[in-house]
Amino acid sequence: MWAGGAGAFQLPEWMIQFADQKQEFNKRPSKIGRRSLSRSISQSSTDSYSSAASYTDSSDDETSPRDKQQKNSKGSSDFCVKNIKQAEFGRREIEIAEQEMPALMALRKRAQGEKPLAGAKIVGCTHITAQTAVLMETLGALGAQCRWAACNIYSTLNEVAAALAESGFPVFAWKGESEDDFWWCIDRCVNVEGWQPNMILDDGGDLTHWIYKKYPNMFKKIKGIVEESVTGVHRLYQLSKAGKLCVPAMNVNDSVTKQKFDNLYCCRESILDGLKRTTDMMFGGKQVVVCGYGEVGKGCCAALKAMGSIVYVTEIDPICALQACMDGFRLVKLNEVIRQVDIVITCTGNKNVVTREHLDRMKNSCIVCNMGHSNTEIDVASLRTPELTWERVRSQVDHVIWPDGKRIVLLAEVGAAAAAQGP
């Protein structure tokens, strides 16, 4: 405020105090870790933040989990996860997931005394998330013995895997596995002395494929296969047509709850979550092409439309194409819009939907991603050429740069180790 006299200006007392505090803050060392900074903010937040930091800290030991000797609190080492010390954090996530899965919790409460799954030896290969953990622990509560690996190298929640390992489940999975790690983990679940699985719970068909390829004699004692994904079901049909499917298999993907809830409603929410986490982008006004208008495509389109995106759809099935039209989306051929769209999302379960020709014609900073199980829909292999430069932006986000400076944003490297997992 003015204190009188020409040019005499005096800052309010609260501004002077703030300036002093700012100078004091600037005297602190500039290279300060997030954990130390959190303690300087408030002691009450330290405990909760330190748990999160142990799970997100990028400076974690880069030693492969395969080279670590870890044991849970009961002394068991029959697992392989990123860090068993993250178990407490993972347990909190599982407890939250339990609140969203009342049917499984009710089943657990009603039948765990009867142990209806006693004698079941289930080997599983699915996404390892808090929701899967609720399923696994329900199977265990009902009497089943389980061994588990991850069907996807990117989706594993390390802290959840640690919580399962701490609870006594033989889990072999961590986020960011290599292709060799992926098959090693599956093999550790299957090839165990004194333990023979009699049921397979698969997502994508990789576990079934591995047993068929490496341990075909195991099928003599396996009573059946449960398969969740479109990709895995295709692979089972291939075995069946060749006369090589020697045990009963249940096509869970075609069940009403899987089609209408998981594929439609869950993808309707997860598409926005995945894009936000990786790109932090706004959707309003963005031009998006969704390839495929099956249940997954329907969910993606509904979510993007609700956020204000301009949505185009490509679809070869006449009924699904008509549904897209009736839902208010413009049906196009990919070639017609590839130069103008901001985001390309594949949801077909097919292969070679987005080719190198499409990738060459995309606009600068176009985002390319896949909502399917495998990488077959986008020709990522064609981008591994000397004239293109790959630049890692953050976890699961890559820039692929053309010689003229144009770049596309590739999410989850939709092709890396999944190449061997395709149908």
C-alpha positions as CSV (number, residue, x, y, z in Angstrom):
1,M,0.0,0.0,0.0
2,W,1.0,3.7,-0.3
3,A,2.9,5.0,2.7
4,G,2.9,8.6,1.6
5,G,5.4,10.7,-0.3
6,A,6.4,10.5,-4.0
7,G,7.4,7.0,-5.0
8,A,7.1,5.6,-1.5
9,F,5.5,2.2,-1.8
10,Q,5.3,-0.3,1.1
11,L,4.4,-3.9,0.7
12,P,1.7,-5.3,3.0
13,E,3.2,-7.3,5.9
14,W,1.8,-10.7,4.7
15,M,3.5,-10.2,1.3
16,I,6.9,-9.5,3.0
17,Q,6.5,-12.7,5.1
18,F,5.7,-14.7,2.0
19,A,8.7,-13.3,0.2
20,D,11.0,-14.2,3.1
21,Q,9.6,-17.7,3.1
22,K,10.2,-18.0,-0.6
23,Q,13.8,-16.9,-0.3
24,E,14.3,-19.5,2.5
25,F,12.7,-22.2,0.3
26,N,15.0,-21.3,-2.6
27,K,18.1,-21.8,-0.3
28,R,17.2,-25.5,0.0
29,P,19.1,-28.0,-2.1
30,S,17.5,-28.2,-5.6
31,K,18.1,-31.9,-5.9
32,I,15.6,-33.1,-3.3
33,G,13.8,-36.4,-3.6
34,R,10.0,-36.6,-3.6
35,R,10.0,-38.5,-0.4
36,S,12.0,-35.9,1.5
37,L,9.8,-33.1,0.1
38,S,6.7,-34.9,1.3
39,R,8.1,-35.0,4.8
40,S,8.8,-31.2,4.7
41,I,5.1,-30.6,3.8
42,S,3.5,-32.5,6.7
43,Q,4.4,-35.3,9.0
44,S,0.9,-36.6,8.9
45,S,1.1,-37.4,5.2
46,T,4.5,-39.2,5.4
47,D,3.2,-42.7,6.1
48,S,0.7,-42.9,3.3
49,Y,3.0,-41.2,0.8
50,S,6.0,-43.4,1.6
51,S,3.9,-46.5,0.7
52,A,3.0,-44.9,-2.7
53,A,6.5,-43.8,-3.3
54,S,7.9,-47.4,-2.9
55,Y,5.5,-48.4,-5.6
56,T,6.0,-45.6,-8.1
57,D,9.6,-44.6,-7.5
58,S,11.4,-44.8,-10.8
59,S,14.7,-45.4,-9.0
60,D,13.7,-48.9,-7.9
61,D,16.3,-51.6,-8.3
62,E,16.5,-52.5,-11.9
63,T,17.5,-56.1,-11.1
64,S,15.3,-58.6,-12.8
65,P,12.9,-60.3,-10.4
66,R,14.1,-63.5,-11.8
67,D,17.5,-62.8,-10.2
68,K,16.2,-61.8,-6.8
69,Q,15.9,-64.1,-3.8
70,Q,12.6,-63.1,-2.1
71,K,10.5,-64.7,0.6
72,N,7.2,-63.8,2.1
73,S,6.5,-63.6,5.8
74,K,5.8,-67.3,6.0
75,G,9.2,-68.2,4.5
76,S,7.9,-69.3,1.1
77,S,9.8,-68.3,-2.1
78,D,7.4,-70.0,-4.6
79,F,6.7,-66.8,-6.4
80,C,8.4,-64.1,-8.5
81,V,7.2,-60.5,-8.2
82,K,8.9,-57.1,-8.5
83,N,9.1,-56.4,-4.8
84,I,7.4,-58.4,-2.0
85,K,7.7,-55.4,0.3
86,Q,4.9,-53.7,-1.7
87,A,2.4,-56.3,-0.3
88,E,0.8,-54.0,2.2
89,F,0.0,-51.4,-0.4
90,G,-1.4,-54.0,-2.7
91,R,-3.6,-55.4,0.1
92,R,-5.3,-52.0,0.4
93,E,-6.1,-52.0,-3.3
94,I,-7.6,-55.5,-3.1
95,E,-9.8,-54.4,-0.2
96,I,-11.1,-51.5,-2.3
97,A,-11.8,-53.9,-5.2
98,E,-13.7,-56.2,-2.8
99,Q,-16.3,-53.4,-2.2
100,E,-17.0,-53.4,-6.0
101,M,-17.4,-57.1,-6.3
102,P,-20.2,-58.1,-3.9
103,A,-21.2,-61.2,-5.8
104,L,-17.9,-62.9,-5.3
105,M,-17.7,-61.8,-1.7
106,A,-21.2,-63.2,-1.1
107,L,-20.2,-66.4,-2.7
108,R,-17.0,-66.6,-0.6
109,K,-19.0,-66.0,2.6
110,R,-21.7,-68.6,1.7
111,A,-19.6,-71.4,0.4
112,Q,-16.1,-71.2,1.9
113,G,-17.1,-73.6,4.7
114,E,-18.2,-76.3,2.2
115,K,-15.0,-76.0,0.1
116,P,-16.8,-76.9,-3.2
117,L,-13.5,-76.5,-5.1
118,A,-11.5,-78.9,-2.9
119,G,-9.3,-80.9,-5.2
120,A,-9.2,-78.3,-8.0
121,K,-5.7,-77.4,-9.1
122,I,-6.1,-74.3,-11.3
123,V,-3.4,-72.7,-13.3
124,G,-4.3,-69.3,-14.5
125,C,-3.0,-66.6,-16.9
126,T,-4.9,-63.3,-16.7
127,H,-4.3,-59.7,-16.1
128,I,-3.1,-59.4,-12.5
129,T,-5.0,-56.5,-11.0
130,A,-6.9,-56.0,-7.8
131,Q,-10.1,-57.4,-9.3
132,T,-8.3,-60.6,-10.5
133,A,-6.9,-60.9,-7.0
134,V,-10.4,-60.9,-5.5
135,L,-11.2,-63.8,-7.9
136,M,-8.1,-65.7,-7.0
137,E,-8.6,-65.3,-3.3
138,T,-12.2,-66.5,-3.8
139,L,-11.1,-69.6,-5.6
140,G,-8.6,-70.2,-2.8
141,A,-11.3,-69.7,-0.1
142,L,-13.5,-72.2,-1.8
143,G,-10.8,-74.9,-1.7
144,A,-8.9,-74.6,-5.0
145,Q,-5.1,-74.5,-5.3
146,C,-3.9,-71.9,-7.7
147,R,-0.8,-70.9,-9.6
148,W,-0.9,-67.7,-11.7
149,A,0.9,-65.8,-14.4
150,A,0.1,-62.6,-16.3
151,C,-1.4,-62.6,-19.7
152,N,-0.2,-59.1,-20.5
153,I,3.3,-57.7,-19.9
154,Y,2.0,-54.1,-19.2
155,S,-1.1,-54.4,-17.0
156,T,0.3,-56.2,-14.0
157,L,0.0,-54.2,-10.8
158,N,3.3,-55.0,-9.0
159,E,1.8,-54.2,-5.5
160,V,-1.1,-56.5,-6.1
161,A,1.1,-59.3,-7.2
162,A,3.2,-58.8,-4.1
163,A,0.0,-59.0,-1.9
164,L,-1.0,-62.2,-3.5
165,A,2.5,-63.7,-3.0
166,E,2.4,-62.6,0.6
167,S,-0.9,-64.4,1.0
168,G,0.7,-67.6,-0.2
169,F,-0.3,-67.6,-3.9
170,P,2.4,-68.7,-6.3
171,V,2.3,-65.7,-8.6
172,F,4.9,-65.1,-11.3
173,A,4.4,-61.6,-12.9
174,W,5.7,-58.1,-12.9
175,K,5.0,-55.0,-15.0
176,G,7.3,-54.7,-18.0
177,E,8.2,-58.3,-18.5
178,S,10.3,-59.1,-21.6
179,E,9.0,-61.8,-24.0
180,D,11.4,-64.3,-22.5
181,D,10.2,-63.3,-19.0
182,F,6.6,-63.8,-20.2
183,W,7.0,-67.4,-21.2
184,W,9.3,-68.1,-18.2
185,C,6.6,-67.0,-15.8
186,I,4.0,-69.3,-17.5
187,D,6.4,-72.2,-17.4
188,R,7.1,-71.7,-13.7
189,C,3.3,-72.0,-13.1
190,V,3.0,-75.2,-15.1
191,N,6.3,-77.1,-14.7
192,V,6.3,-77.8,-11.0
193,E,7.5,-81.0,-9.4
194,G,4.7,-82.7,-7.5
195,W,1.9,-80.5,-8.8
196,Q,-0.3,-81.2,-11.8
197,P,-3.0,-78.8,-12.8
198,N,-6.4,-80.1,-13.6
199,M,-8.1,-76.9,-14.8
200,I,-6.9,-74.0,-17.0
201,L,-8.2,-70.4,-16.6
202,D,-6.8,-68.5,-19.6
203,D,-7.1,-65.0,-21.1
204,G,-5.7,-64.9,-24.6
205,G,-4.8,-68.6,-25.0
206,D,-1.1,-68.3,-24.2
207,L,-1.2,-70.7,-21.2
208,T,-3.2,-73.3,-23.2
209,H,-0.8,-72.9,-26.1
210,W,2.2,-73.3,-23.9
211,I,0.9,-76.5,-22.2
212,Y,-0.1,-77.9,-25.6
213,K,3.4,-77.1,-27.1
214,K,5.6,-78.1,-24.1
215,Y,3.6,-80.4,-21.9
216,P,0.9,-82.2,-24.0
217,N,0.7,-85.1,-21.6
218,M,-0.7,-82.8,-18.9
219,F,-4.0,-82.7,-20.8
220,K,-4.6,-86.3,-19.7
221,K,-5.5,-85.0,-16.2
222,I,-6.9,-81.6,-17.2
223,K,-10.7,-81.6,-16.9
224,G,-11.4,-78.4,-18.8
225,I,-10.4,-74.9,-20.0
226,V,-12.0,-71.6,-19.3
227,E,-11.1,-68.9,-21.9
228,E,-12.1,-65.3,-21.6
229,S,-10.9,-63.4,-24.6
230,V,-11.8,-63.2,-28.3
231,T,-8.2,-64.0,-29.2
232,G,-8.1,-67.0,-27.0
233,V,-11.4,-68.3,-28.3
234,H,-10.2,-68.0,-31.9
235,R,-7.2,-70.1,-31.0
236,L,-9.3,-72.7,-29.3
237,Y,-11.5,-72.9,-32.4
238,Q,-8.4,-73.4,-34.5
239,L,-7.4,-76.3,-32.3
240,S,-10.9,-77.8,-32.4
241,K,-11.1,-77.6,-36.2
242,A,-7.7,-79.3,-36.4
243,G,-9.0,-82.1,-34.1
244,K,-6.4,-81.2,-31.5
245,L,-8.6,-79.8,-28.7
246,C,-8.6,-82.9,-26.5
247,V,-10.4,-81.4,-23.4
248,P,-13.7,-79.5,-22.9
249,A,-13.3,-75.7,-23.2
250,M,-15.7,-73.0,-22.0
251,N,-16.1,-69.9,-24.2
252,V,-16.6,-67.3,-21.5
253,N,-16.2,-64.4,-24.0
254,D,-19.6,-65.2,-25.5
255,S,-21.4,-65.1,-22.2
256,V,-23.9,-62.3,-21.8
257,T,-22.1,-60.8,-18.7
258,K,-18.7,-60.8,-20.5
259,Q,-20.1,-59.3,-23.7
260,K,-22.4,-56.7,-22.2
261,F,-20.5,-55.8,-19.0
262,D,-16.8,-56.4,-19.4
263,N,-16.5,-55.7,-23.1
264,L,-19.1,-52.8,-23.3
265,Y,-19.4,-51.1,-19.9
266,C,-15.9,-51.7,-18.6
267,C,-14.2,-50.6,-21.8
268,R,-16.4,-47.6,-21.9
269,E,-14.7,-46.4,-18.7
270,S,-11.2,-47.9,-19.2
271,I,-10.6,-46.2,-22.6
272,L,-10.7,-42.7,-21.1
273,D,-8.7,-43.8,-18.1
274,G,-6.0,-45.3,-20.2
275,L,-5.7,-42.3,-22.5
276,K,-5.7,-39.8,-19.7
277,R,-3.0,-41.7,-17.7
278,T,-0.7,-41.9,-20.7
279,T,-1.3,-38.6,-22.5
280,D,-3.1,-36.2,-20.1
281,M,-5.0,-35.0,-23.2
282,M,-8.4,-33.3,-23.5
283,F,-11.0,-35.1,-25.5
284,G,-13.4,-32.3,-26.4
285,G,-13.2,-31.5,-30.1
286,K,-10.7,-34.2,-30.9
287,Q,-11.3,-36.3,-34.0
288,V,-11.2,-40.0,-33.2
289,V,-11.5,-43.0,-35.5
290,V,-12.6,-46.2,-33.7
291,C,-11.9,-49.3,-35.8
292,G,-14.5,-51.9,-35.1
293,Y,-18.0,-51.5,-33.6
294,G,-18.4,-54.7,-31.6
295,E,-19.1,-54.5,-27.9
296,V,-15.7,-53.0,-27.1
297,G,-16.0,-50.5,-29.9
298,K,-19.5,-49.5,-28.8
299,G,-18.1,-48.8,-25.3
300,C,-15.2,-46.7,-26.6
301,C,-17.4,-44.7,-28.9
302,A,-20.0,-43.9,-26.2
303,A,-17.3,-42.7,-23.8
304,L,-15.5,-40.5,-26.4
305,K,-18.8,-39.0,-27.7
306,A,-19.9,-38.1,-24.1
307,M,-16.6,-36.2,-23.7
308,G,-17.2,-34.1,-26.8
309,S,-15.0,-35.9,-29.3
310,I,-15.9,-36.2,-33.0
311,V,-16.1,-39.9,-33.5
312,Y,-15.8,-41.9,-36.8
313,V,-16.2,-45.6,-37.0
314,T,-14.9,-48.2,-39.4
315,E,-16.7,-51.6,-39.5
316,I,-17.0,-54.4,-42.0
317,D,-19.9,-56.3,-40.4
318,P,-23.2,-54.8,-41.9
319,I,-25.2,-55.2,-38.7
320,C,-22.6,-53.6,-36.5
321,A,-22.1,-50.9,-39.1
322,L,-25.8,-50.2,-39.1
323,Q,-25.8,-50.0,-35.3
324,A,-23.0,-47.4,-35.4
325,C,-25.0,-45.4,-37.9
326,M,-28.2,-45.6,-35.7
327,D,-26.1,-44.5,-32.7
328,G,-25.2,-41.3,-34.5
329,F,-21.6,-42.1,-35.7
330,R,-20.3,-41.5,-39.2
331,L,-19.2,-44.7,-41.0
332,V,-16.0,-44.2,-42.9
333,K,-13.1,-46.1,-44.5
334,L,-9.9,-45.6,-42.6
335,N,-8.2,-44.1,-45.7
336,E,-10.8,-41.4,-45.8
337,V,-10.0,-39.9,-42.4
338,I,-6.5,-41.1,-41.6
339,R,-4.9,-37.7,-42.5
340,Q,-7.1,-35.7,-40.2
341,V,-7.8,-37.7,-37.0
342,D,-6.1,-37.0,-33.7
343,I,-6.6,-40.5,-32.3
344,V,-6.8,-44.0,-33.9
345,I,-8.2,-46.8,-31.7
346,T,-8.4,-50.4,-32.9
347,C,-11.1,-52.7,-31.4
348,T,-11.5,-55.4,-34.0
349,G,-9.6,-58.5,-32.8
350,N,-8.4,-58.8,-36.4
351,K,-5.0,-58.2,-37.9
352,N,-3.3,-55.6,-40.1
353,V,-6.2,-53.1,-39.6
354,V,-3.7,-50.2,-39.4
355,T,-0.8,-50.7,-41.8
356,R,2.4,-48.9,-42.4
357,E,0.7,-47.0,-45.3
358,H,-1.8,-45.6,-42.7
359,L,0.9,-44.8,-40.3
360,D,2.9,-42.9,-42.9
361,R,-0.2,-40.7,-43.7
362,M,-1.2,-39.9,-40.1
363,K,-0.9,-36.2,-39.0
364,N,1.8,-35.0,-36.6
365,S,1.2,-36.1,-33.0
366,C,-1.6,-38.6,-33.9
367,I,-2.1,-41.0,-31.0
368,V,-2.3,-44.7,-31.9
369,C,-3.5,-47.4,-29.5
370,N,-5.2,-50.8,-29.4
371,M,-8.1,-51.9,-27.1
372,G,-7.6,-55.6,-28.0
373,H,-5.7,-58.3,-26.4
374,S,-2.8,-58.6,-28.9
375,N,-0.9,-56.3,-31.1
376,T,-2.0,-57.9,-34.4
377,E,-4.3,-55.0,-35.3
378,I,-1.5,-52.4,-35.8
379,D,1.6,-53.1,-37.9
380,V,4.1,-52.0,-35.3
381,A,6.9,-54.3,-36.7
382,S,6.9,-52.1,-39.9
383,L,8.0,-49.1,-37.7
384,R,11.2,-50.9,-36.6
385,T,13.2,-49.5,-39.6
386,P,16.4,-47.5,-39.7
387,E,14.8,-44.3,-41.0
388,L,12.4,-44.0,-38.1
389,T,13.5,-42.9,-34.6
390,W,11.9,-44.3,-31.4
391,E,11.8,-42.0,-28.4
392,R,10.6,-43.2,-25.0
393,V,8.5,-40.4,-23.5
394,R,7.3,-42.2,-20.3
395,S,6.2,-45.7,-19.3
396,Q,4.1,-47.1,-22.1
397,V,4.4,-44.0,-24.3
398,D,6.7,-43.8,-27.3
399,H,7.2,-41.2,-30.0
400,V,8.0,-42.7,-33.4
401,I,9.6,-39.9,-35.5
402,W,9.8,-39.7,-39.3
403,P,12.7,-38.2,-41.2
404,D,10.7,-35.0,-41.8
405,G,10.1,-34.5,-38.1
406,K,6.6,-35.9,-38.0
407,R,5.9,-38.0,-35.0
408,I,3.1,-40.3,-33.8
409,V,2.4,-41.2,-30.2
410,L,2.3,-45.0,-29.8
411,L,0.7,-46.2,-26.5
412,A,1.7,-49.4,-24.7
413,E,4.1,-50.2,-27.6
414,V,1.1,-52.2,-28.8
415,G,3.4,-54.6,-30.4
416,A,6.4,-55.5,-28.3
417,A,6.3,-58.9,-26.7
418,A,2.7,-59.5,-27.7
419,A,3.8,-60.6,-31.2
420,A,4.2,-64.2,-30.0
421,Q,0.9,-64.0,-28.3
422,G,-1.3,-63.4,-31.3
423,P,-3.7,-65.9,-32.7
